[in-house]
Amino acid sequence: MGPNALEQHIVLVGFMGAGKTTVGREVARRLDRTFFDLDEVIEQQLGSSIPELFAEYGEDGFRALETQILMEELLLRNRYWSVIAAGGGIVETSFARKALADLAFNVLLEVDVDTAWERAHDSDRPLARDETEFRRRYERRVPLYDEVADARARDAGDVALAAAGVHVETGVLERLGELVPGGPVALVSEPVVAGIYGADAQLALGDRLAEVHELPTGERAKSVQEVERLWRSLRIQRSDVLLALGGGSLTDAAGFAAATFGRGCPWVPVPTSLVGQVDAAIGGKTAIYIPEGKNLVGAFHWPARTVIDPALIETLPAHERLNGMSEVVKTGLLMGEPVWTLPDPELVRRCAAFKSAVCLRDPHDEGPRRVLNLGHTFAHALEAAAGYDLSHGHAVALGLLAALRLSGRDTDPVDELLHPKPVAVDRERAWQALQRDKKGRMRIVLLGDDGGRVTELPEADVRAALDSLIAR
């Protein structure tokens, strides 16, 4: 199937005891999809337990029933993308493997045989009674799982990442050649990043590298003039791949170029900044600037794959890391978990998984995805009032203060981790920018007990919150 599960069922496959039902329920909750446990569906439809059906039909007969009901779930419910936990032995039927390959995005939930036996041998599973046979089945199924798996996972976060086409792994830059799908690649980077990682990326791509381009470092990359220069210099075909190696501004600009060049070509962001790895490069939103405002011209263009290497943020200057931590704190607040305390690889993985799940629920930013704007309404107003001479991270940190105050929440995580100070900008200009952004309705993302929620507030409250962020 395709490189992600945007418009596909997600089927969890794996051996007995892998936790497919538990993980599947959590994935369905995060993605707001219906969950089906195939064994439970079979028992409901046939009115007998799995052990009883095995005893009545034998293993071969049960596999035929299992495959038939899987096909019904995949075909009859194809207008309502769901998460399905398949039986451990579904892969033993060639017809079922073909159906999975053709009709679903399949994630292998991995488990070692010792753990699987420990979890399964005291259950009523008919095939978990003899340890020797259990281990023999495990070895027999391993290559069959490999045959159908589009991705591998160990928990719900990994499944969300895989479903969004996001690969997070430390040291993965050297594997770009195998992870970037498609044929010839146009590498687009920025001077600082190209000087540090460009040679490694080119070496990893090998003979697939067709051309190399640069955009300026920082916000200048998102100008019409720079993107036009990139358009005019590209020589790749519509089916070739544009690879964007750099920070959030670079991936925004290169992603927009990919969305429009040849009416759209595949692209792969490889973010090198913390803000890019936890936020900007995930979810397919691309944009550039025009004089009238920030990100007013853009496109939704979901990446063919997003490759995230947490090792790349080890070289970040302190101020760039602080910029990215604003998005980490925002994500942690929405999750209700202090992810900012985690080591970088897990911090990045958890934040990227959260955003991946939200974006899969709402790929075109029509509703649920708006919670990701926590603090950003105020941030955008401050950036505009500063003539965009204010770091995005500082602006977001201030915006989070305003959002938390309006939510009646403790601001300690923002104060202690981000240390934002009021900025000296024109109050009226900031207020006008916020009104333009809200188009007359003061709908602000606040923080509730279950994460973010969009709430309409009195204009006076919003104005006072914005004023509190501006130096007197």
Residue, then its C-alpha position, 0 to 999 in steps of 0.5 A: m500500500g501507500p507510504n502512510a495510512l491517510e486514507q487506509h485502514i490500519v491493521l496490526v499484525g503480530f504474534m500471540g501476546a504482542g498486545k495488538t488489542t491493547v495497542g490498537r484501542e489506544v491508536a484508534r483513540r488517538l486517531d479518532r478511528t473505530f477499533f475492531d478486534l478481529d477475534e471479537v468480531i468473529e465471536q460476535q458474528l458466529g456466537s461462539s468463542i475462538p477455542e470453540l470455533f477451533a474445536e468445531y472447524g479445525e485450524d484450517g476451517f477457522r483460518a478460512l472464516e477469519t479471512q472471510i471476515l477480514m475481507e468484509e471488514l476491509l471492504l465493507r467499511n472502506r468509507y470509515w478508516s478504522v484500526i483492526a487488530a488481526g489474529g496472530g495467524i491471519v498471515e498463514t493464509s496466502f489470500a489473507r496476506k494478499a488482502l492485507a497487502d492490497l487493502a490496508f496499511n499493516v503495522l507489525l507489532e513486534v514481540d520476542v518469543d519468550t515474552a509472547w510465551e510468558r503472556a500467552h501460555d496461561s490464556d485460553r488460546p488454543l495454540a498456546r498450550d505446547e511451548t515447543e509447538f508455540r516456538r515453532r509457529y513463531e519461527r514459521r510466521v516471522p517471514l510471513y509477518d515481514e512479507v505483509a508489514d509496511a512498518r514495525a512498532r513497539d507501542a501506540g506512538d510508533v504506530a502513529l508515527a508509522a501511519a503518518g509515514v514518519h521514521v524516527e531513529t538516532g543515526v538514521l541520516e546514513r540510511l537516507g538511500e534506503l528510507v527515501p522512496g522513489g527514484p532520483v533525488a533533488l537535495v535542497s538544503e541551507p548553507v549552515v546545515a549543508g556545511i555540517y550534514g550535506a556531505d553525509a546526506q549526499l553520500a547516503l543517497g549515492d547514485r540516486l542524488a540527481e541535483v543539489h540546491e540551496l536556500p538561505t538560512g532562516e526566514r529568508a528561505k520562505s520568500v517568493q523570490e527564493v522559492e521562484r529561484l528554486w523552481r527555476s533551477l530544478r531539473i527533476q521529473r514530476s515522479d522524482v523526489l525533492l529532499a529538504l534537509g534543514g530547519g523549519s523554514l527550509t522544510d516549509a519552503a522546499g515543501f511548498a516548492a515540491a507541492t507546486f513544481g510539476r503540479g506536485c512532486p513527492w518530497v521528504p523532509v529531513p529536519t535538522s532543528l528541534v522545532g522541525q523535528v517535533d513540529a514543523a516537518i510533520g503533517g504536510k503543511t507547507a507555506i511561504y511569506i508574502p508582504e501582507g503576512k506570514n504563511l499566507v501562501g501555502a499548500f497541504h502536501w503530505p510527505a512521501r516520508t519524514v525522516i527524523d534523526p535526533a542526533l542532528i540536533e546535538t549541534l544546535p546552538a543554545h538559542e535554537r534549542l530554546n526556540g524548539m523547546s517552546e514547541v516541546v512545552k506546547t506539545g507536553l501541555l497538550m499531552g498532559e505529560p512533562v515530555w521536556t524532561l526526557p532524553d532527546p531521542e525519546l522527547v523527539r519521538r513522543c512529540a512527533a508521535f503526538k503531532s502525527a496522530v493529531c494530523l492524521r485525524d485532521p490532515h487539512d486543518e479543518g477542526p481537531r488539528r487547531v489545538l496545535n495552535l495553543g499559544h500561536t494566535f498571540a505569537h503570530a500577532l507579536e511576530a507581525a508587530a515586530g516586523y518578524d524580527l522576533s524569534h518564533g520560539h520566543a513569540v510562542a513562549l509568550g503566547l503560551l503564557a497568555a493561553l495558560r493564564l486565560s485557561g486558569r492554568d499554572t504557567d510554571p513550565v513556561d516560566e521555568l523552561l523558556h524564561p520569556k520576557p515581554v517584548a517591546v512592540d507597538r500594542e495597536r499593531a499587535w492587536q490589529a494583527l491578532q484581529r486579522d488572524k481571528k477574522g473578527r471572532m476571538r476563538i482561542v485555543l485554551l488548555g482543558d483537562d483533556g488537552g486543547r480546546v477552541t473557545e470563543l472569548p470576550e474581546a476585552d479578555v483577549r486584548a488584556a492577555l495580549d497586552s500583558l506580553i508587551a513591555r510597558 
